Amino acid sequence: MTEFRDAGLVDADAVAALHAESWRAHYRGILPDAYLDGQVFQERRAFWQDALRNPRVDDLTIVSAEATGLTGFVSVVRDGEPGFGAVIENLHVRPQLCGRGLGRRLLGEAVARLMAAGVPSACLWVYDVNEAAIGFYARLGGIPDKHGFDDFAGARAPDTRIVWPDLAVLERACKS
Ligand SMILES: CC(C)(COP(=O)(O)OP(=O)(O)OC[C@H]1O[C@@H](n2cnc3c(N)ncnc32)[C@H](O)[C@@H]1OP(=O)(O)O)[C@@H](O)C(=O)NCCC(=O)NCCS
């Protein structure tokens, strides 16, 4: 049985642990080995403690949980990208649970909340080498529309913006 709920400060350590686990599993070669093998959990814990202690109005962090603990999370901000109502900043499923529909359900939970708030459109940025995530977003109707670079943890990696100019398209895809 999977429960979806808003994250609170009490979830910060578990979200950080899942975030670090996902990055270690999927971002090797994107983020520096020294960071992934070193301070990734501490850095993510500081990030999530701050984000969940001081959430900005309309920011959204939703976790999925089972009796055994957190299984994934999604976070969305509303003012991150000019021209778009929302930016999906993070979407992570526990590595051993990927490919079972949880990513789509998590995204669907966030999108339902955005639609209810009248948000018309959304986008996100994905690393170019993250082909699995790019395939996932394409399956959900996302359109690549521009390229850039992300600087994080001392590394620079090319990334691509994926857009849903009509958020209803993503809402339908998350339900299909
Ligand atoms: C990307 C991620 C969130 C997707 O979640 P998931 O639970 O693995 O994906 P789902 O099982 O919900 O897949 C939903 C649909 O997308 C499809 N899909 C998933 N990956 C795909 C791929 N690489 N290519 C094509 N379709 C894909 C699935 O087949 C499914 O469609 P279907 O029901 O018609 O078969 C998850 O794999 C993850 O956490 N990856 C690591 C972190 C990451 O890269 N996050 C994104 C950062 S931008």
The ligand as a MOL file (V3000), in Angstrom:
LIG
                    3D

  0  0  0     0  0            999 V3000
M  V30 BEGIN CTAB
M  V30 COUNTS 48 50 0 0 0
M  V30 BEGIN ATOM
M  V30 1 C 13.0240 8.7430 -13.8560 0
M  V30 2 C 12.1700 8.0500 -12.7870 0
M  V30 3 C 11.5970 9.0740 -11.8270 0
M  V30 4 C 11.0200 7.3210 -13.5150 0
M  V30 5 O 10.2280 6.6510 -12.5530 0
M  V30 6 P 9.8800 5.1170 -12.7540 0
M  V30 7 O 9.0600 4.6900 -11.5940 0
M  V30 8 O 11.1460 4.3650 -12.9820 0
M  V30 9 O 9.0400 5.1200 -14.1170 0
M  V30 10 P 7.5890 4.5170 -14.3390 0
M  V30 11 O 7.6480 3.0580 -14.0360 0
M  V30 12 O 6.5790 5.3150 -13.6130 0
M  V30 13 O 7.3920 4.7200 -15.9100 0
M  V30 14 C 6.2270 5.3610 -16.4310 0
M  V30 15 C 6.1550 5.1380 -17.9310 0
M  V30 16 O 7.3460 5.6320 -18.5390 0
M  V30 17 C 7.9330 4.5870 -19.3230 0
M  V30 18 N 9.3820 4.6990 -19.2530 0
M  V30 19 C 10.1460 4.6790 -18.1560 0
M  V30 20 N 11.4550 4.8060 -18.5050 0
M  V30 21 C 11.4630 4.8660 -19.8570 0
M  V30 22 C 12.4940 4.9860 -20.8340 0
M  V30 23 N 13.7780 5.0570 -20.4880 0
M  V30 24 N 12.1550 5.0620 -22.1260 0
M  V30 25 C 10.8610 4.9910 -22.5190 0
M  V30 26 N 9.8240 4.8830 -21.6330 0
M  V30 27 C 10.1380 4.8200 -20.3280 0
M  V30 28 C 7.4740 3.3020 -18.6600 0
M  V30 29 O 7.5550 2.2060 -19.5500 0
M  V30 30 C 6.0550 3.6630 -18.2940 0
M  V30 31 O 5.2170 3.6190 -19.4350 0
M  V30 32 P 4.2440 2.3640 -19.6880 0
M  V30 33 O 3.3670 2.2640 -18.4800 0
M  V30 34 O 3.5340 2.7170 -20.9320 0
M  V30 35 O 5.1310 1.1620 -19.8230 0
M  V30 36 C 12.9980 6.9900 -11.9900 0
M  V30 37 O 13.4540 5.9880 -12.8810 0
M  V30 38 C 14.1470 7.5660 -11.2160 0
M  V30 39 O 14.0030 7.8960 -10.0410 0
M  V30 40 N 15.3440 7.6920 -11.8650 0
M  V30 41 C 16.5320 8.1870 -11.1830 0
M  V30 42 C 16.4270 9.6540 -10.8200 0
M  V30 43 C 16.2070 10.5220 -12.0270 0
M  V30 44 O 16.8860 10.4020 -13.0440 0
M  V30 45 N 15.2300 11.4430 -11.8840 0
M  V30 46 C 14.9020 12.3980 -12.9160 0
M  V30 47 C 15.7730 13.5860 -12.7970 0
M  V30 48 S 15.3870 14.8470 -14.0160 0
M  V30 END ATOM
M  V30 BEGIN BOND
M  V30 1 1 1 2
M  V30 2 1 2 3
M  V30 3 1 2 4
M  V30 4 1 2 36
M  V30 5 1 4 5
M  V30 6 1 5 6
M  V30 7 2 6 7
M  V30 8 1 6 8
M  V30 9 1 6 9
M  V30 10 1 9 10
M  V30 11 2 10 11
M  V30 12 1 10 12
M  V30 13 1 10 13
M  V30 14 1 13 14
M  V30 15 1 14 15
M  V30 16 1 15 16
M  V30 17 1 15 30
M  V30 18 1 16 17
M  V30 19 1 17 18
M  V30 20 1 17 28
M  V30 21 1 18 19
M  V30 22 1 18 27
M  V30 23 2 19 20
M  V30 24 1 20 21
M  V30 25 1 21 22
M  V30 26 2 21 27
M  V30 27 1 22 23
M  V30 28 2 22 24
M  V30 29 1 24 25
M  V30 30 2 25 26
M  V30 31 1 26 27
M  V30 32 1 28 29
M  V30 33 1 28 30
M  V30 34 1 30 31
M  V30 35 1 31 32
M  V30 36 2 32 33
M  V30 37 1 32 34
M  V30 38 1 32 35
M  V30 39 1 36 37
M  V30 40 1 36 38
M  V30 41 2 38 39
M  V30 42 1 38 40
M  V30 43 1 40 41
M  V30 44 1 41 42
M  V30 45 1 42 43
M  V30 46 2 43 44
M  V30 47 1 43 45
M  V30 48 1 45 46
M  V30 49 1 46 47
M  V30 50 1 47 48
M  V30 END BOND
M  V30 END CTAB
M  END
